[in-house]
Structure formats: structure tokens, C-alpha cells
Amino acid sequence: MLLVLGEKGKHASGTENRRLVWKEVVWPLILELNNVSFTLSEYQRKRNEVCTKFGIPVTVTSRGLVSLLQKNILFKEKDLYSIHYKLIPYMRLKVECNYATIIKEVRSK
């Protein structure tokens, strides 16, 4: 899951960064906190753990977080981030919520 710069196109890299941040940082953090939102400092703590574990630079996760915001999967207000309301049932059930699921849920009407 490590992103190697230069091997993929712009869109593929963006998708991989989103997937990494969602799977390894955001969703585990949501389940850990048992809350639909998290603070910037909580995110940074989890992000640092993941970056150390996988040996990836913080910039990769930063791009992934921004991309999740741009796709309306996450929303930001001041230093508080929250998940899309359609993902709340997954959090309450404490189930795995992979990237394909979030895209399907967020895009469905």
C-alpha cells in the first residue's frame, strides 16, 4: 500500500492516498473514539503512528486527508473533522467500512 512517486498517474495516486488514509488512519480512529468526529490533534496522533508503522512521509497522508475532504467523505469545521452522515450506521455497528463502501454510500441519493 506504500505509494511510490512516479509510478502512477495523478488520479491513481490520489485514490491510493485516500484509500490509505481512510483505511489506516480515519476509520480506525473513528472506531477507536466511537464518535463521528475527531480533532486535528487526534488525527495527527493516529497519522504519526501510521507513518511510523509503514515508513511513509506525512505528506502522503496530508494529501489523502485533503482528498477525502474534497470528495465530501469528511467535513471540516475549525479543527474538527466529521464523517459523512451516511457512514454513521457503519460506525455504530463497528464494522469494516472500506473505500468502495464509502464511495458507494456518499454518492448514492
N, CA, C and O atoms as a GROMACS GRO file, in nm:
protein
  436
    1MET      N    1   0.082  -0.118   0.000
    1MET     CA    2   0.000   0.000   0.000
    1MET      C    3   0.087   0.126   0.000
    1MET      O    4   0.035   0.237  -0.003
    2LEU      N    5   0.216   0.110   0.004
    2LEU     CA    6   0.307   0.224   0.003
    2LEU      C    7   0.307   0.290  -0.133
    2LEU      O    8   0.320   0.223  -0.235
    3LEU      N    9   0.292   0.421  -0.134
    3LEU     CA   10   0.289   0.497  -0.258
    3LEU      C   11   0.431   0.528  -0.302
    3LEU      O   12   0.508   0.588  -0.228
    4VAL      N   13   0.465   0.485  -0.422
    4VAL     CA   14   0.596   0.516  -0.478
    4VAL      C   15   0.574   0.621  -0.585
    4VAL      O   16   0.508   0.596  -0.686
    5LEU      N   17   0.630   0.739  -0.562
    5LEU     CA   18   0.608   0.850  -0.653
    5LEU      C   19   0.660   0.820  -0.791
    5LEU      O   20   0.766   0.759  -0.807
    6GLY      N   21   0.586   0.864  -0.890
    6GLY     CA   22   0.630   0.850  -1.028
    6GLY      C   23   0.578   0.726  -1.099
    6GLY      O   24   0.583   0.720  -1.222
    7GLU      N   25   0.529   0.629  -1.025
    7GLU     CA   26   0.482   0.507  -1.088
    7GLU      C   27   0.339   0.517  -1.138
    7GLU      O   28   0.301   0.448  -1.232
    8LYS      N   29   0.262   0.603  -1.077
    8LYS     CA   30   0.120   0.610  -1.110
    8LYS      C   31   0.084   0.749  -1.158
    8LYS      O   32   0.157   0.846  -1.134
    9GLY      N   33  -0.028   0.758  -1.223
    9GLY     CA   34  -0.078   0.887  -1.267
    9GLY      C   35  -0.135   0.966  -1.150
    9GLY      O   36  -0.148   0.914  -1.039
   10LYS      N   37  -0.169   1.090  -1.177
   10LYS     CA   38  -0.219   1.181  -1.074
   10LYS      C   39  -0.344   1.126  -1.005
   10LYS      O   40  -0.353   1.129  -0.882
   11HIS      N   41  -0.440   1.077  -1.083
   11HIS     CA   42  -0.565   1.029  -1.024
   11HIS      C   43  -0.546   0.900  -0.946
   11HIS      O   44  -0.607   0.881  -0.841
   12ALA      N   45  -0.461   0.811  -0.997
   12ALA     CA   46  -0.435   0.686  -0.926
   12ALA      C   47  -0.365   0.712  -0.794
   12ALA      O   48  -0.395   0.647  -0.694
   13SER      N   49  -0.272   0.806  -0.792
   13SER     CA   50  -0.203   0.841  -0.668
   13SER      C   51  -0.300   0.901  -0.567
   13SER      O   52  -0.295   0.869  -0.448
   14GLY      N   53  -0.389   0.987  -0.614
   14GLY     CA   54  -0.488   1.048  -0.526
   14GLY      C   55  -0.578   0.944  -0.464
   14GLY      O   56  -0.607   0.949  -0.345
   15THR      N   57  -0.622   0.849  -0.544
   15THR     CA   58  -0.709   0.742  -0.494
   15THR      C   59  -0.635   0.657  -0.392
   15THR      O   60  -0.690   0.621  -0.288
   16GLU      N   61  -0.511   0.624  -0.422
   16GLU     CA   62  -0.434   0.542  -0.329
   16GLU      C   63  -0.410   0.616  -0.197
   16GLU      O   64  -0.416   0.555  -0.090
   17ASN      N   65  -0.382   0.744  -0.204
   17ASN     CA   66  -0.364   0.823  -0.082
   17ASN      C   67  -0.492   0.827   0.000
   17ASN      O   68  -0.489   0.814   0.123
   18ARG      N   69  -0.606   0.846  -0.067
   18ARG     CA   70  -0.736   0.846   0.002
   18ARG      C   71  -0.760   0.712   0.069
   18ARG      O   72  -0.799   0.706   0.186
   19ARG      N   73  -0.738   0.604  -0.005
   19ARG     CA   74  -0.760   0.470   0.050
   19ARG      C   75  -0.673   0.445   0.173
   19ARG      O   76  -0.720   0.393   0.274
   20LEU      N   77  -0.547   0.483   0.163
   20LEU     CA   78  -0.454   0.462   0.274
   20LEU      C   79  -0.500   0.538   0.398
   20LEU      O   80  -0.508   0.481   0.507
   21VAL      N   81  -0.530   0.666   0.382
   21VAL     CA   82  -0.570   0.748   0.496
   21VAL      C   83  -0.702   0.700   0.554
   21VAL      O   84  -0.718   0.697   0.676
   22TRP      N   85  -0.796   0.661   0.469
   22TRP     CA   86  -0.924   0.611   0.520
   22TRP      C   87  -0.904   0.480   0.596
   22TRP      O   88  -0.949   0.467   0.710
   23LYS      N   89  -0.836   0.385   0.534
   23LYS     CA   90  -0.822   0.251   0.592
   23LYS      C   91  -0.734   0.248   0.716
   23LYS      O   92  -0.765   0.178   0.812
   24GLU      N   93  -0.625   0.321   0.714
   24GLU     CA   94  -0.527   0.310   0.822
   24GLU      C   95  -0.536   0.420   0.928
   24GLU      O   96  -0.490   0.401   1.040
   25VAL      N   97  -0.594   0.534   0.893
   25VAL     CA   98  -0.597   0.645   0.988
   25VAL      C   99  -0.740   0.680   1.030
   25VAL      O  100  -0.775   0.667   1.148
   26VAL      N  101  -0.821   0.724   0.936
   26VAL     CA  102  -0.951   0.781   0.970
   26VAL      C  103  -1.047   0.677   1.029
   26VAL      O  104  -1.098   0.697   1.139
   27TRP      N  105  -1.071   0.569   0.958
   27TRP     CA  106  -1.171   0.473   1.007
   27TRP      C  107  -1.129   0.409   1.140
   27TRP      O  108  -1.211   0.399   1.230
   28PRO      N  109  -1.003   0.364   1.154
   28PRO     CA  110  -0.964   0.312   1.286
   28PRO      C  111  -0.978   0.417   1.397
   28PRO      O  112  -1.013   0.383   1.510
   29LEU      N  113  -0.951   0.542   1.365
   29LEU     CA  114  -0.965   0.649   1.464
   29LEU      C  115  -1.112   0.668   1.503
   29LEU      O  116  -1.144   0.683   1.621
   30ILE      N  117  -1.201   0.667   1.405
   30ILE     CA  118  -1.345   0.679   1.431
   30ILE      C  119  -1.392   0.565   1.522
   30ILE      O  120  -1.465   0.588   1.618
   31LEU      N  121  -1.349   0.443   1.492
   31LEU     CA  122  -1.389   0.328   1.574
   31LEU      C  123  -1.327   0.335   1.714
   31LEU      O  124  -1.392   0.301   1.812
   32GLU      N  125  -1.203   0.379   1.721
   32GLU     CA  126  -1.135   0.392   1.850
   32GLU      C  127  -1.204   0.494   1.939
   32GLU      O  128  -1.224   0.470   2.058
   33LEU      N  129  -1.241   0.607   1.883
   33LEU     CA  130  -1.307   0.712   1.959
   33LEU      C  131  -1.456   0.686   1.980
   33LEU      O  132  -1.518   0.744   2.069
   34ASN      N  133  -1.512   0.599   1.896
   34ASN     CA  134  -1.656   0.571   1.895
   34ASN      C  135  -1.734   0.702   1.883
   34ASN      O  136  -1.828   0.728   1.958
   35ASN      N  137  -1.693   0.782   1.785
   35ASN     CA  138  -1.752   0.912   1.763
   35ASN      C  139  -1.747   0.944   1.614
   35ASN      O  140  -1.656   0.897   1.544
   36VAL      N  141  -1.842   1.021   1.565
   36VAL     CA  142  -1.846   1.056   1.424
   36VAL      C  143  -1.746   1.165   1.388
   36VAL      O  144  -1.727   1.196   1.270
   37SER      N  145  -1.681   1.223   1.489
   37SER     CA  146  -1.585   1.330   1.462
   37SER      C  147  -1.457   1.310   1.542
   37SER      O  148  -1.451   1.233   1.638
   38PHE      N  149  -1.354   1.381   1.498
   38PHE     CA  150  -1.226   1.378   1.566
   38PHE      C  151  -1.158   1.513   1.550
   38PHE      O  152  -1.188   1.587   1.456
   39THR      N  153  -1.068   1.543   1.640
   39THR     CA  154  -0.997   1.671   1.634
   39THR      C  155  -0.872   1.656   1.549
   39THR      O  156  -0.828   1.546   1.518
   40LEU      N  157  -0.817   1.769   1.514
   40LEU     CA  158  -0.693   1.769   1.438
   40LEU      C  159  -0.582   1.701   1.516
   40LEU      O  160  -0.503   1.625   1.458
   41SER      N  161  -0.573   1.725   1.644
   41SER     CA  162  -0.466   1.663   1.725
   41SER      C  163  -0.485   1.511   1.734
   41SER      O  164  -0.386   1.437   1.734
   42GLU      N  165  -0.609   1.464   1.743
   42GLU     CA  166  -0.634   1.319   1.744
   42GLU      C  167  -0.593   1.258   1.611
   42GLU      O  168  -0.532   1.150   1.606
   43TYR      N  169  -0.626   1.327   1.503
   43TYR     CA  170  -0.585   1.280   1.370
   43TYR      C  171  -0.433   1.273   1.360
   43TYR      O  172  -0.378   1.174   1.311
   44GLN      N  173  -0.366   1.378   1.405
   44GLN     CA  174  -0.220   1.384   1.393
   44GLN      C  175  -0.153   1.273   1.473
   44GLN      O  176  -0.053   1.216   1.428
   45ARG      N  177  -0.207   1.241   1.589
   45ARG     CA  178  -0.152   1.131   1.669
   45ARG      C  179  -0.162   1.000   1.593
   45ARG      O  180  -0.064   0.925   1.583
   46LYS      N  181  -0.281   0.972   1.540
   46LYS     CA  182  -0.302   0.846   1.466
   46LYS      C  183  -0.218   0.845   1.338
   46LYS      O  184  -0.158   0.743   1.303
   47ARG      N  185  -0.215   0.958   1.269
   47ARG     CA  186  -0.137   0.970   1.146
   47ARG      C  187   0.010   0.940   1.172
   47ARG      O  188   0.074   0.868   1.095
   48ASN      N  189   0.064   0.994   1.279
   48ASN     CA  190   0.205   0.971   1.312
   48ASN      C  191   0.233   0.823   1.338
   48ASN      O  192   0.337   0.772   1.297
   49GLU      N  193   0.141   0.755   1.406
   49GLU     CA  194   0.155   0.611   1.430
   49GLU      C  195   0.162   0.536   1.297
   49GLU      O  196   0.247   0.449   1.278
   50VAL      N  197   0.072   0.570   1.205
   50VAL     CA  198   0.064   0.501   1.076
   50VAL      C  199   0.188   0.531   0.991
   50VAL      O  200   0.244   0.441   0.928
   51CYS      N  201   0.232   0.655   0.990
   51CYS     CA  202   0.350   0.692   0.913
   51CYS      C  203   0.473   0.617   0.963
   51CYS      O  204   0.556   0.572   0.883
   52THR      N  205   0.485   0.603   1.093
   52THR     CA  206   0.596   0.528   1.151
   52THR      C  207   0.585   0.380   1.116
   52THR      O  208   0.683   0.318   1.076
   53LYS      N  209   0.465   0.325   1.130
   53LYS     CA  210   0.443   0.183   1.103
   53LYS      C  211   0.477   0.147   0.959
   53LYS      O  212   0.541   0.045   0.935
   54PHE      N  213   0.434   0.229   0.862
   54PHE     CA  214   0.454   0.198   0.722
   54PHE      C  215   0.576   0.266   0.660
   54PHE      O  216   0.611   0.239   0.545
   55GLY      N  217   0.641   0.352   0.737
   55GLY     CA  218   0.758   0.422   0.685
   55GLY      C  219   0.726   0.516   0.570
   55GLY      O  220   0.801   0.525   0.473
   56ILE      N  221   0.615   0.586   0.582
   56ILE     CA  222   0.575   0.680   0.477
   56ILE      C  223   0.583   0.822   0.528
   56ILE      O  224   0.568   0.846   0.648
   57PRO      N  225   0.606   0.918   0.439
   57PRO     CA  226   0.612   1.057   0.483
   57PRO      C  227   0.473   1.112   0.517
   57PRO      O  228   0.372   1.067   0.463
   58VAL      N  229   0.471   1.208   0.606
   58VAL     CA  230   0.347   1.274   0.648
   58VAL      C  231   0.276   1.337   0.528
   58VAL      O  232   0.154   1.347   0.527
   59THR      N  233   0.352   1.380   0.428
   59THR     CA  234   0.291   1.447   0.312
   59THR      C  235   0.193   1.355   0.238
   59THR      O  236   0.094   1.403   0.183
   60VAL      N  237   0.220   1.226   0.237
   60VAL     CA  238   0.128   1.131   0.170
   60VAL      C  239  -0.006   1.132   0.241
   60VAL      O  240  -0.111   1.136   0.177
   61THR      N  241  -0.004   1.127   0.374
   61THR     CA  242  -0.129   1.126   0.449
   61THR      C  243  -0.198   1.262   0.444
   61THR      O  244  -0.321   1.270   0.448
   62SER      N  245  -0.120   1.368   0.435
   62SER     CA  246  -0.180   1.502   0.424
   62SER      C  247  -0.259   1.514   0.294
   62SER      O  248  -0.370   1.566   0.294
   63ARG      N  249  -0.202   1.466   0.185
   63ARG     CA  250  -0.272   1.469   0.057
   63ARG      C  251  -0.397   1.382   0.061
   63ARG      O  252  -0.500   1.417   0.004
   64GLY      N  253  -0.388   1.268   0.129
   64GLY     CA  254  -0.503   1.180   0.142
   64GLY      C  255  -0.616   1.243   0.220
   64GLY      O  256  -0.733   1.229   0.185
   65LEU      N  257  -0.582   1.313   0.328
   65LEU     CA  258  -0.684   1.380   0.409
   65LEU      C  259  -0.753   1.490   0.329
   65LEU      O  260  -0.876   1.501   0.332
   66VAL      N  261  -0.676   1.570   0.260
   66VAL     CA  262  -0.733   1.677   0.176
   66VAL      C  263  -0.824   1.617   0.070
   66VAL      O  264  -0.931   1.671   0.042
   67SER      N  265  -0.783   1.507   0.012
   67SER     CA  266  -0.862   1.442  -0.091
   67SER      C  267  -0.995   1.390  -0.036
   67SER      O  268  -1.098   1.398  -0.103
   68LEU      N  269  -0.993   1.336   0.086
   68LEU     CA  270  -1.118   1.291   0.149
   68LEU      C  271  -1.213   1.408   0.173
   68LEU      O  272  -1.334   1.394   0.161
   69LEU      N  273  -1.157   1.522   0.205
   69LEU     CA  274  -1.239   1.644   0.222
   69LEU      C  275  -1.298   1.687   0.088
   69LEU      O  276  -1.416   1.724   0.080
   70GLN      N  277  -1.218   1.684  -0.016
   70GLN     CA  278  -1.264   1.725  -0.149
   70GLN      C  279  -1.374   1.634  -0.203
   70GLN      O  280  -1.461   1.679  -0.277
   71LYS      N  281  -1.369   1.507  -0.167
   71LYS     CA  282  -1.470   1.411  -0.212
   71LYS      C  283  -1.594   1.410  -0.123
   71LYS      O  284  -1.684   1.328  -0.143
   72ASN      N  285  -1.599   1.500  -0.024
   72ASN     CA  286  -1.712   1.509   0.070
   72ASN      C  287  -1.734   1.381   0.150
   72ASN      O  288  -1.848   1.348   0.184
   73ILE      N  289  -1.626   1.311   0.178
   73ILE     CA  290  -1.632   1.195   0.266
   73ILE      C  291  -1.613   1.242   0.410
   73ILE      O  292  -1.674   1.190   0.503
   74LEU      N  293  -1.527   1.342   0.424
   74LEU     CA  294  -1.506   1.409   0.551
   74LEU      C  295  -1.545   1.555   0.537
   74LEU      O  296  -1.541   1.612   0.428
   75PHE      N  297  -1.582   1.614   0.649
   75PHE     CA  298  -1.615   1.756   0.654
   75PHE      C  299  -1.534   1.819   0.766
   75PHE      O  300  -1.509   1.755   0.868
   76LYS      N  301  -1.495   1.943   0.746
   76LYS     CA  302  -1.412   2.011   0.845
   76LYS      C  303  -1.479   2.140   0.891
   76LYS      O  304  -1.531   2.218   0.811
   77GLU      N  305  -1.476   2.159   1.022
   77GLU     CA  306  -1.520   2.285   1.082
   77GLU      C  307  -1.421   2.319   1.191
   77GLU      O  308  -1.414   2.252   1.294
   78LYS      N  309  -1.345   2.426   1.168
   78LYS     CA  310  -1.234   2.467   1.256
   78LYS      C  311  -1.136   2.351   1.266
   78LYS      O  312  -1.083   2.308   1.163
   79ASP      N  313  -1.109   2.297   1.385
   79ASP     CA  314  -1.014   2.185   1.393
   79ASP      C  315  -1.086   2.052   1.416
   79ASP      O  316  -1.026   1.956   1.465
   80LEU      N  317  -1.214   2.046   1.382
   80LEU     CA  318  -1.294   1.925   1.400
   80LEU      C  319  -1.331   1.867   1.263
   80LEU      O  320  -1.383   1.937   1.176
   81TYR      N  321  -1.304   1.739   1.247
   81TYR     CA  322  -1.338   1.666   1.124
   81TYR      C  323  -1.451   1.569   1.156
   81TYR      O  324  -1.452   1.509   1.264
   82SER      N  325  -1.544   1.552   1.064
   82SER     CA  326  -1.652   1.455   1.085
   82SER      C  327  -1.676   1.376   0.957
   82SER      O  328  -1.645   1.422   0.846
   83ILE      N  329  -1.731   1.256   0.974
   83ILE     CA  330  -1.758   1.170   0.860
   83ILE      C  331  -1.895   1.206   0.800
   83ILE      O  332  -1.978   1.269   0.865
   84HIS      N  333  -1.915   1.164   0.677
   84HIS     CA  334  -2.043   1.182   0.608
   84HIS      C  335  -2.152   1.110   0.688
   84HIS      O  336  -2.129   1.001   0.740
   85TYR      N  337  -2.269   1.170   0.695
   85TYR     CA  338  -2.376   1.113   0.778
   85TYR      C  339  -2.417   0.972   0.736
   85TYR      O  340  -2.465   0.895   0.819
   86LYS      N  341  -2.400   0.937   0.609
   86LYS     CA  342  -2.438   0.802   0.564
   86LYS      C  343  -2.344   0.693   0.614
   86LYS      O  344  -2.373   0.575   0.600
   87LEU      N  345  -2.231   0.734   0.672
   87LEU     CA  346  -2.135   0.636   0.726
   87LEU      C  347  -2.155   0.610   0.875
   87LEU      O  348  -2.091   0.521   0.932
   88ILE      N  349  -2.244   0.686   0.937
   88ILE     CA  350  -2.267   0.672   1.081
   88ILE      C  351  -2.318   0.532   1.119
   88ILE      O  352  -2.273   0.479   1.221
   89PRO      N  353  -2.409   0.471   1.043
   89PRO     CA  354  -2.453   0.335   1.081
   89PRO      C  355  -2.338   0.234   1.085
   89PRO      O  356  -2.340   0.143   1.168
   90TYR      N  357  -2.238   0.249   0.997
   90TYR     CA  358  -2.123   0.159   0.998
   90TYR      C  359  -2.042   0.177   1.126
   90TYR      O  360  -1.994   0.080   1.184
   91MET      N  361  -2.029   0.302   1.169
   91MET     CA  362  -1.957   0.330   1.293
   91MET      C  363  -2.030   0.270   1.412
   91MET      O  364  -1.968   0.208   1.498
   92ARG      N  365  -2.162   0.287   1.416
   92ARG     CA  366  -2.240   0.235   1.529
   92ARG      C  367  -2.231   0.083   1.537
   92ARG      O  368  -2.230   0.026   1.647
   93LEU      N  369  -2.225   0.017   1.421
   93LEU     CA  370  -2.213  -0.128   1.418
   93LEU      C  371  -2.070  -0.176   1.438
   93LEU      O  372  -2.045  -0.295   1.455
   94LYS      N  373  -1.974  -0.081   1.434
   94LYS     CA  374  -1.832  -0.112   1.448
   94LYS      C  375  -1.786  -0.214   1.344
   94LYS      O  376  -1.714  -0.309   1.376
   95VAL      N  377  -1.828  -0.194   1.221
   95VAL     CA  378  -1.790  -0.285   1.113
   95VAL      C  379  -1.684  -0.220   1.024
   95VAL      O  380  -1.664  -0.099   1.026
   96GLU      N  381  -1.620  -0.303   0.947
   96GLU     CA  382  -1.523  -0.255   0.850
   96GLU      C  383  -1.597  -0.174   0.744
   96GLU      O  384  -1.699  -0.217   0.691
   97CYS      N  385  -1.546  -0.059   0.716
   97CYS     CA  386  -1.607   0.028   0.615
   97CYS      C  387  -1.496   0.064   0.516
   97CYS      O  388  -1.423   0.161   0.535
   98ASN      N  389  -1.486  -0.016   0.409
   98ASN     CA  390  -1.377   0.004   0.314
   98ASN      C  391  -1.406   0.119   0.217
   98ASN      O  392  -1.516   0.174   0.215
   99TYR      N  393  -1.306   0.153   0.139
   99TYR     CA  394  -1.316   0.267   0.049
   99TYR      C  395  -1.430   0.251  -0.052
   99TYR      O  396  -1.501   0.348  -0.080
  100ALA      N  397  -1.448   0.133  -0.106
  100ALA     CA  398  -1.555   0.110  -0.204
  100ALA      C  399  -1.692   0.137  -0.140
  100ALA      O  400  -1.780   0.193  -0.205
  101THR      N  401  -1.708   0.097  -0.016
  101THR     CA  402  -1.834   0.121   0.055
  101THR      C  403  -1.858   0.269   0.076
  101THR      O  404  -1.970   0.318   0.055
  102ILE      N  405  -1.755   0.342   0.117
  102ILE     CA  406  -1.777   0.484   0.143
  102ILE      C  407  -1.811   0.559   0.015
  102ILE      O  408  -1.895   0.649   0.017
  103ILE      N  409  -1.747   0.524  -0.094
  103ILE     CA  410  -1.777   0.591  -0.221
  103ILE      C  411  -1.922   0.562  -0.262
  103ILE      O  412  -1.994   0.652  -0.304
  104LYS      N  413  -1.962   0.436  -0.250
  104LYS     CA  414  -2.100   0.400  -0.284
  104LYS      C  415  -2.200   0.474  -0.197
  104LYS      O  416  -2.300   0.525  -0.248
  105GLU      N  417  -2.177   0.481  -0.068
  105GLU     CA  418  -2.269   0.547   0.025
  105GLU      C  419  -2.276   0.697   0.002
  105GLU      O  420  -2.384   0.755  -0.001
  106VAL      N  421  -2.161   0.759  -0.014
  106VAL     CA  422  -2.156   0.905  -0.028
  106VAL      C  423  -2.218   0.950  -0.160
  106VAL      O  424  -2.280   1.057  -0.166
  107ARG      N  425  -2.203   0.871  -0.265
  107ARG     CA  426  -2.255   0.909  -0.396
  107ARG      C  427  -2.400   0.871  -0.417
  107ARG      O  428  -2.464   0.923  -0.508
  108SER      N  429  -2.454   0.782  -0.333
  108SER     CA  430  -2.593   0.740  -0.352
  108SER      C  431  -2.688   0.850  -0.306
  108SER      O  432  -2.655   0.927  -0.215
  109LYS      N  433  -2.802   0.857  -0.367
  109LYS     CA  434  -2.901   0.960  -0.335
  109LYS      C  435  -2.997   0.911  -0.231
  109LYS      O  436  -3.088   0.985  -0.191
   0.00000   0.00000   0.00000
